[in-house]
Amino acid sequence: MNSAAIRDKVEEALRTVHDPEIPVNIYDLGLVYEIKVEEGKNVRVTMTLTAPACPVADDIMFEVQQKLEAIEGVEDAYVMLTFDPPWTRDMMSEEAKLELGFL
C-alpha cells in the first residue's frame, strides 16, 4: 500500500475516534494537526485535545494508537500530543460546527 493510501486509511480511522463528551470525531473537531506517513509504513500523528485537563486524554490517545496500529501496512505508529497551538472552535470542520450548532 502506498503512502497516500495509508494516509487515507489513517484519516478514516481517526474519524472513528470520539471524545466521549462531544458527539463529533476527533478529525472533524480539528484535533488532528498533522499526519505523516514515512517510508510508506510508519505513521506519525500530531494531535491535541479540547483542553489540557481533558479527563479522558489517556483513553483517547490509547484508542488513536490502537486504531493506527490496526491499519494494514502500518508497521509503526506514533501519536504525539501537543497544546501548541491551543485548540479553538475555528479548527472544526464545517460539518462539525453544524452538528454542534455553531453555524
N, C-alpha and C positions, 0 to 999 in steps of 0.2 A: 504494500500500500504506500502511495507517495505522501509527501508532507501535506499537500493540500487536502487529500482525502482524510488523513488523520486529524488535521485541524477541524474539518467539518464534523468528524465524529466527536472531537473534544467539545465543540460548541453544542452539539446535540446532547451530550452527556451533561454538560453544565446546565442546560435548560431543564434538567430533571431534578436539580438540587434546589430546595426551597428553604428559606428562613421560616421556621415554624410559626413565627408571629406575623408574617407577611405572605399573602396568597399569590406571590409572583416569584418566578425563579430568579436565581442569583445573576444569571446572564442578562436578562431583561431589566433587572434592577440597576444594572450598571456596576455591579460589584467586581466584575472581572476586568482588570486593567490591561492585561497582556496575556497572549497565548503564543508561545514559541514552540515550534517543532524542530528539533535539531537532529541532523543526520537521519531524518525520516522515521525516527523511532523513540526519541527522548522528548518528553513533553514538559514544559515549564509554564506554570500558570502563576501570574501575579494578580492578587485579588485583595479586596478589602472587605470590611463588614460595615453595616449601617452605623455602628457605634463601637468605640474601643472596648466598652464594658459589656458587649453582647454576651448574654448568659449562655447562648448555645454555640459560641465560637468554635469550641473544640469539636462539637458534633458536626458542624458544617464543614470544617476543614477535613475531618476524617472522611466524611461522605464524598467530598470532592476527590480526595486522594484515592479512595476505593474505586470510584467510577472511572477515573483516568486510568488506573492500573488494569481495569477490566476491558479496556478497548483493545481489540485485536490489532496487533502490530506495535503496540506501545511496550517498550522494554523497561523504561524508567520514567517515573512521573514525580515531579517536584512541585509542591504548592507553597508559594511564598506569600505571607500575609504582610500587608503594608497599610499604613494610615496616612500616607503622603502621596498624593493629595487626599485630604479627607473626603469622604463620600458626601454628595449632595443630591437632592431630588433631580437636579438638572441632568444627572448622569443616566437617568432611567430612559428606557425606550419609550416611544410614543404609546405602544400597546400597554406597557406597564403603567404609565401615567393615566391612561384611560381606565384601566382595570381598577386602579386605586382611587379614581375620582379626582385626579389632579388636573384634568383638562375639562 
